[in-house]
Amino acid sequence: MSYKYDGNHSCVYVDNNGYTGCPSGYWANPLDNMCTTLCPADYFAEQTKQLCVTICPNGYFADPVDRLCKTDCSLTPEYYRLSLTIGTCVQFCPSPYFSDNSTYDCVQQCPLNPLMYAYEITRNCV
């Protein structure tokens, strides 16, 4: 698979390990086979291999604010990390999760220290 890089009008390739030849600050967009500075909607920039992906690697979260795979979610606006297995950032934690403002994680049980309670209506730990 090759990707077009308009910076110097060249084609770059994906090697056997999945790494692209797109330059730093660019990601390989699989929808149009071009190196891009912003991944398309519903895709996220995977920093290691310089690829736009729909699912971030383990330990990373898909942040819809800047469309990057990151270890933490954006705080403006507030986003919460929705479990390592799901690997996405959300503004509102879905059931059965609650938003924990001390860690910015979606949790199934609110913290005990300090003691917080799960508020069903807002899905927040209070």
Secondary structure, DSSP 8 states (H G I E B T S, - for coil): -EEEETTTTEEEEB-TTS-B---TT-EEETTTTEEESS--TT-EEETTTTEEESS--TT-EEETTTTEEESS--TTTT-EEETTTT-EEESS--TT-EEETTTTEEESS--BTTB--EETTTTEE-
